[in-house]
């Protein structure tokens, strides 16, 4: 290949023919990007769904949002296959702070990365030497304003479509099938490029080789700050917003050069946001329905026809349009019946808050911040190891609607795919289905609650408090006061405020149970002591009726986690004490509970060998209570020993537990002392 071929249309045709460059629309490119990233099946709220790995990469990525992502992928895939979605916009509707804008900006960032890779680059064309034509003044080089693909120019070189097909076959080397495939994505040139191409045709006397000398192929710039390929249009107030911001306007500078008043190039389309993403890009409309009516009407035409239209001139655009809106603005827009056509042209996706408290822990990490935290005096700030769990549970509880079939804690656990006593995942499915029948979107599952922004405010209040700065630690117990402040200051609806404050009380109870476990681990001088004792109980009830159990009550079994053979002494008194704590008095109740544990063990261990029953809070609490009471019966209780440190033995126990918490459990002295102090009170006892 000669070096002077680079940048010519014929060279571009050869590259497309050989598969080194691509001719595809925005929907096809986004779909290919998503599916190249990989896909796997996951279980979410009782249903099997798909998880697309491209949305789970990077330091900060979307968490959860399975239904929303599946809906979006289905939308772009349908549009890529020529379905009705290609004439629609995709609109994410939901409460503020639930990740709508973050998701779209993440998608745009990934798309820019994708197009930056060799083989995925987008190309456009420009006409050099236009000043030679005479009617363009000193304008020498004119670039396609809508970043049209060179293949679009190749399909419009001649006035007769058959001549274009013949050219692609003879000069481009494409066969009939390939040409048919190309023309399936045919679109005309924009008004200005078509007009200028005719000027070039007249100037060269219809000599195609001379005309092609006026064509240079260049890559589309990927600079984010220029708004090319991915651009954002935020809603503005009624005075400053204008259709010019979207479509462009007549350019005074160009009018000084162009003598032909009919030339559409007098319009500067790059002044608008749409032209900059028209070459296979993504146009992001933030708060679509906040825009004034005439601007929404402009969007109606753009969405349906995929064209920029000014004074009868038309420029076809190749753009994926994604928008966001909050519930209140969307409902206000819906109430205006005359605006129905724009709603008709939008695929609405209702975005819920994250209701999986384990996943929320990742979102809480985003709110806490990735950098090393410091106090106001620039000293290192420690983070309580229970802070993330406590905060995540509290905010997720606010997002779960009340139900007669499930308690809030049961809903919380089932939504995270965990065990919730006798209640099954089917019960949650019934609750979700019933709630999702409500025409009021805000009453559906996960649609209301404390969002990510309010969670961020909570972390700010916690970090700025005098207790945090004096103790140089963000203590988990203090997060409840910060959350209460946010609820009182930022939640306007009285009913919601009351519910959220009740949810905080439930979260405090769960924090209390977490601390019981932590105290036992600290007492045993082992980070996973309680986990080991829970698994001992589980293994005991599995081996209690084993045939190979001798008079010494020793049962040998193969540990599914390590694959090693282990021996365990079956302690029936220990088993019975735990079951008494669980309120199981009769033999039938005991056997029913044991059967359910064995069933869970059989189901979980085959797919998750590391499963440890620590999500079964009732069982964990019962084991903790039994061990705490039996291990230090002489001292009355661990609470008594830690609260009354007047004798040397109790002081030694306190010091040893503090040391374990500092060295093995990730506490600092402030949060260790505060946690023990809280443990010694009767607050939040279930």
N, C-alpha and C positions, 0 to 999 in steps of 0.2 A: 504493500500500500504506500503510495507516494505521500509525503508529508503535506503537500498542498491539497490533498483530498480531505484532510481533517476539517470539519466544519461545513462540508458541503452537504446538500440534500441527498445526493447519490450515495455518499459514504454512510449517511444515517440509514438509508434504506437497506444497505448491505448489512449494517450492524443489527438492524431489526430482523432481517431475513435469517441471520446466523444465530439469533437468540441472545446477542450480547446487550441489546437494548430492548425495551418493551414498549408496546403501544397498548395501554390499558387505561380505563377510566378510574376516577377516584375510588369508587366502590370496589372495583376489582383489586386495586392496589391495597386498600385497607383490609379486604378479606384475605388476600394472599399473605399479608403481614401477620394477621392474627393466626391463621392456620399453620404457617411456617413455624410459629413459636411453640407449637405443641398443644395437646389437649388431653385431659384425663377426666374420669368420672368421679364424682363426689356425692355424698349424701347430705342434703340440706333440708332441715325441717321436714323430715320423713320422706322426702322425694329424691330420686336420683337425678342429678343434673350434671352439666359439664363445667369444667374449670379450664379457662384458657390461660396458659402459662405466661403469655406476653404481659398480662396484667399483674403478674406476681413477681416481676423482676425489678432490681434496683433498690437503692437504700430506702426510698420512700415510695410505696406503691399502694394502689387501692386494696383495702382489706374487706373480705366478704363480697357483698354486692353481686352474688351469684346470679340471681334472677335478672337483675338489671343488665349485667354483662351478657347473659345468654340472649336477652331480648335485643340488645344492640347488635350482637354478632348476627343474629337471625335477620335483622333489618338490613344490614349492609350486604349480607350474603344474598338476600332476595333481590336487592337493587343490582348487585353485580350480575345476577342471572337474568336481568331484564324485567323483574317483577314490578308491581305497582309502587314499591318503596322508592324507586328511582325518581318519582315525582313528589316525594314527601320529605319533610324535615323530621329529625328525631329530637323530641323534646323531653328532657328530664324534669319532672315536677316533684317537689317535696319540700319539707321544712328546711329552714336555713341551717347550715352546719352539718349536713349529713353526707357531704362528699360529692355533690353534683359537679361543681366547678372543678374540683380537684381531679375528678375522673376524666373530664373532657381535656383539661390541660395536660394530664398524663398521657392521654391518647395522642394528642398533638405532638408532644415531645417524642414519643415512640415513633410516630410517623415520620418526623424529620430525620431521626436516626436511621430509619429504614430506607428513606430516599437517598441518604448520604452514601449508602453502600454501593459499590461498583455493580452495575447491572440493573440497579433500581433507579438511577438518576433520571430526572425528568428533563426534557429538552424543549426548547422553543426556537423560534427563528427571528431574524431581523433583516431588514433591507438596507444594505449600505449603498452609498452613491445616489441617494434620492435627490440631492441638490442638482444633479445633472438633468433632471426631468424638467426643471424650469418653474414649476408651480409650487415648489416647496421651500423657496427662499434659501436660507442658509442651514436648513435642517438637513444634515447629511445622512445620518443613520436613524432608522425608525424600527423600533422593536415592537413585536406583537404585544399589544397592551394587556391582553388576557392570557398571555403565556400559552398560546395555542401550540399544540403538538405538531412537529414537522410532518407527521403522517396525515394530519388534517389538510395541510397545504398540498401534500402529494396527491390527495384524493380530490383536490380542487384546482389542479394546474391548468386544466383545459375546461372550456365551457361545456363540452360534450362528455358525459360520464363515461362513455365507452372509450374515449381517448385516454381518460385517466386510468382506466383498467388496463388498457393496452400498454401504457407507459410503465405501470407497475410490473407488468409481466416482462416486457422487453428490456427495460433499463434497470428495474429493481430485482429481477430474477424470481419473482413470486409466481407460484403456479395458481391455477384457477381456484382451487379450494382455499388457499391462503388469501387470495384476493377477496373471495366471498366473505371470509372471516373478518378481514380488515373493514370491508364495506358494511358489515353488520353494525360497526361502531361509527359509521359515517356521520359527520355533522358539517354544516357549511362553515366557511370562513366568517370571521366577524366583519361588521360593516366596513371598518377602516382598512383592514388588510385586504379584503376583497376589492375595495375601491383602488387601493394602491397597486395591487397585482394587475388590475386592468390598465392602470396608467403605465406600468412597466411593459405590459403586453403591447400597448400602442407605441411606446418609445422604441421597442426592439423589433417592431414589425412582426410580432407573433413568432419569433425565433426562440424555441424553448431553451436551447443551449445558452443563448444570450440572456434570456430571462433568469435562468438558474444562477448566473453570475451575480445577480442582485440578491441572492439568498445566502445567508450565513446561519449555521446551526450553532446554538449556544446552550449551555446548561441553565436551567432555571435557578436563580439564587435561593439558597436555603436559610438566609439570615433571619432569625426569629424576630429581631427588633424591627425589620422592614415590613413584617406582616405578610411575607410571601409564603406560599404553600400552606401555612397555617396562620389564620388571622382571627382576631377577636374583636367583636363589636359590642361594647357594653352599652346598656340603656342609658340615655342622657335625658336631661330635663326637656320640657316641651319647647323652650325657646331656642336652645343651642342645637338640638337634633334636627337633622335635615336629610332628605333623600340623597343629597349630594355626598354625604358621608358614606353612603353605600354604593351609589351608581357612578359618581363623578359628575363633572360639569364642563361647560365650554371654557377653554383655556385662552385667556387674553394673549399670552405669550405666543401661542401657536397661530392665533389669528393674524399676528403681525407678520408672519412668514408665509402662511398659506394664502394664495391668491384666489383659489377656487372655493367659493363659499359653500358649495355642496359637499366638500370633502369631509367625511365623518371624523377624520383624524383631528379636526378642530376640538373635539371633545376629549378631555383628559380623564380617562377612566381610572387611572391609577390614583387619582384623588379620592376615589371611593374604596371601601374595604373589599368589595366583591371581586374586582378585576385582579387584585393581587393574589387571590387564591383560586382563580378561575382555571388554572392549568393543572387540574387533578389534585386540588388542595382540600383542606377542611376549613369551613367557615363556622366559627363559634359565636353564637349570639347569647350573651349573658343577659338574663332577665328579659326574654323576648316580649312578654306581655306588658312590660312596664313602658314600652315605647308608645308614642302617640299613634293614633289611629291611621294617619296617612302613611306612616312609616311601616306599620304592620301590613297595610295594603300593598306597599312596594314588595314586602317579603312574600306576600301571596303570589304575585306574578313571578317572582324569582324562583320560588320553591316549585311551582307547578310547571313552568315553562323552561326553567334552567337557562334563562337568557337575561342579559342586561339590556334594557330598552330605554332609549332616550330619543325623543322627537321622532319616533318611528324607526330609527336605526336600531338594529339588533346585533348583539354579540352573544353567541352561544357560550355557556360556561360549563365546566366539568368540575362540580364541587359537591362535597358531602356537607350538608348543613346540619349542625348539631346545636341545640339551644337548651337553656335552662330556665326555670321559673319557680318561684315559691308558691305554696298552696294558695295564699290569700289573693295574690295577683291573678293567678290562673282562675280561681273561682269567680273573681270580679269580672274577668274577661268572658267566662262562660255565661254569666248572667245577662250579658248584652247579646241578645239573640241574633242581632244583625251581623255579629262577628263570626257566625257559624262557619263560613267558607274557609277561614284560616285554620280553625280547629280541625276541619275536615282534611286539611292538607298536612296535618302533623300526626306523627306516630307518638302518642303520649306514653311515657313510662313513669309510673309512680315510684319514686325512690324512697325506700324505708331506711330507718336508722339501723345500724348493726345491732342484732339482738343475741349474738353469740359472745358470752363474756370472755371466753378464752381468746377469741380473735380481737376482742376489744382491748386486750392487754397490749397488742401491737399498736393500736390507735392511741392508747394512753401514753405509750412511749413517745409517739409523735408529739403529743401535747406537752409532755415533760421536757422534751428537747434532746437532741443527740449530743450536744456539746457538754463538757464538764461544767457542772453547776457551781456557782459561787454565791456567797452571802453579799450583802450590801457593802461590807468592808473587804470584799475580794478574797475571803477565806474559802477554802473548799467546802462545798455543801454536800452532806451525805444524804442518800435517799433510802428511807426505810424499806427493807425487803418486802414488806407487806403493802406498800403504798399502791403499787400497780394493781394488785388483786382487789384491794379494798375499793379503789376508785372505779375500776372497771365494773365490778359487781353493782356498785351504787348507781352508776349512770345507766347500765343496761336494765336494771329494775324499773327505772322511770320510763323506759321505752316499751315495757310489756303491759298490755291492757289487762285489766282485772277480768277474771272469769270464774263462773260458779263451779266449773269442773276441775280447776287446778288452782292451787295456792300460788302466790307469786314466786316462791322458792322452787316449787315443782316446775313452773313454766320456765324459770331461769335455767334450770338444769336440763330439762328436756330440749330446750332451744339450743343448748350447747352439745346435744347428743349424749348426755350423761344419764345415769340412773336416778330415778326419782321415786324410790319406794315401790309401791304397787302400781303406780301410774305408768301407762305405756306411752310410747311415742305416737300411737294412733289417737290418743286423747288430745294431744297437742295439735295433730293434723285436723281433727274435728273443730277445735277451737279456732284455729287459723282460718279454715274454710268458712266457718260461720261469721267471723269478723270481716272477712274479705267480701262478703255479700252486701255489706253496708254501703249505700251510695255515698255517704260522707267519707271521703278518703281519709280524713284525720282519725277516724275511729278504727281503721284497719290495723292489722298486726304490725307493730314497729313503726307506725307513721308519726307518733308523737313521742316526745321525751327530750332529755337533755342532749343537745347535739355537740359536735366537736368544738365549736366556737366557745360554748359555755363551759366545756371541759377545759379548754385553754384558759379561760378566765379563772376557773377554779384553781388551776396550777399557779396562775399569777398571784392570786390572793394568798395562797398558801406560802409561796416563795417570799412574799413581801411582809408577812406577819412577823411580829417581834419574837414570838416563840421560836419560829424557824430560824431566824437570824441569830438569836441568843444561843440556841442549842446547836446551831450549825447542822441542822438535820430536818428534812421534810418528813415528819412523823405521820404514819398512816392514820392515827387517831384524829389528828388535826384536820384531815381532809373533809370530815363531816361538817365541821364548822364553816369551812370555805364553801362547800357545796350548798349549805343552807343559805349562806349570804348570796350566792349566785341565784338560787331559786327565788328568794325574796326580792332581789333587785331586778332580775331580768325576765321572770315568768309573769306575764300580765294577767292570764286567766286564773281566777280564784280557785276553780275546781281542779285545774291542773296543778296549781301550787300546793293545794292540800294533798293531792295524791302523791306528788313527788316527795313531800315532807314525810308522809307515811312510809314511802319506799326507803327513805334514809334510815328509818328505825329498823326496818327489816335488814338493811345492809349492815347496820351496827351489830345485829344479832349474828349475822354470818361472820363478821370480823371477830366477834367474841369466840366463836367456835374455832376459827383459824388460830387465834392466840392460844387456846387450850392445847391444840396440837403442837404449836411452836414451843410452849412451855414444857410439854412432855419431852420433846426432842432435846431441849436444853438440859432438862433434868437428867436424861439418860446419856448426855454428853455424846449424842450421835445425831447427825442431820436427818436421817431417815428412820429413826427409831419407831415412830408410830406406823410408818408404812410397813416396816418389817412385821410389827405385831398384828396389823390388819391382815396381811398375807398369811401369817401363822394361823389366825382364826379360820380363814378361807380354806387353807390346806388341811386343817384339822377336821372341818366338817366334810371335806371330800374323803379323807382317809379314815373317818370314824367307823365306817362299816366295811372297811377293806378286809378281804379274805386272808391276806397274808399278815394280819395284825396279830402279833404274839401277846403273851401275858404281860410283857414289859411295856405294852402299848406304844411301841416304836413302829412308825410307818415310814417306809422308804419310797421315795417318789423321784421322778425326773423333773427338774426345774425347767419349765419351758423357756425361761429367759436366758439361762446359761447352758442348758443341755446337760448339766451335771446331775449325778445321783445324790440326793440329799436324804438325811434321816430326820424325822420329826417325832417328838414324843407327844402323843395325843393327851391333852389335859382337859378332861371333861368338865372339871369344875370351872376352869377358865372360860370354856365355851358357854356353859350355862350362865355364868355371871354376866357375860356380854349380852346374851339373849334376854336375861332379866332386865338389863338396862334398856333394851329395845322394847320392853313391855310385852315380851312373849312369855305367857304364863303356862299355857297348856302344851302338851306334847304335839297336838295337831298344829298349833301356831308355830312351834319351833321347827317342825318338819317342813311346813309350808315355806317358811323363810329360808331354810337351808336349801330346799329344792330350787327356789328362785335364784339364790346365790350361785349354786352349781350350774344352773342354766345360763346365767350371765357369763360365768367363767368359761363355759364351753363355747359360747358364741364369740366372746371377745378375744380369747387367747389365740384362736386360730388365725385371726387377722391382725391382732395387735399383741404380740408376746409380752410386751412391757406393761400391759394393763395391770393396775395395782389397786383398784377399788377405792382409791382416795377421793373419787368424786361422789361416793356414797356417804354423804355427810352424817347420816344417822348412825351408820356402822362405825365410822371414824370416831364420832363423839362417844359412842358406847365403849369402844376399845380404850379411848383416852381416859374416860371416867374410871373404868375398871383398873387400869394400870396405875393411875394416880392414887386411887384409894388403897389399892393393895400394896403398892411399893413403899409407901411411907405412912402406914397405919399408925406407927408408933408416934409420929410427930403430929398426929391428928389429920393433917392434910397439908399439901404443898402450899396452898394459899396461906394457911396459918403459919407455916414455917417461914415463908417469905415476908409476911406482914409483920411478924414479931421477931425482930432480929436482936433481941436483948441478950440472948445467950450465944455463946461462941459457936456452937454447932450449927445454929440457924444462919449465923453470919457467914460461916464457911460455905454452907450450901448456896447462899445468895451469891457470894463471890465466885464460886465455881460455875454457877449458871451464867453469870454475866460474862465470864471468860469464854465459855462455850459459845455464847451468842456472838461475842466479838470475833472469835477466831474461826468458828465453823459455820455459823448461820448468817453471816453478812450484816450484822447489826453494828452500829456505833454505840458509844456509851450513852448518848442522849436517848436514842430510840429503844435501847435495851432496858434502861431504867424506867422509861415511860411505859413500856410494854408490860414489865413486871408489876409496876404500880397499878396499871389498869386491870391486870389479871387478878390482883389482890382485892379489887373492889367488887361490888355486886351489880355493877352497871351492865345493862343489856343482856342479863341472864335470860335464856330462852324459856 
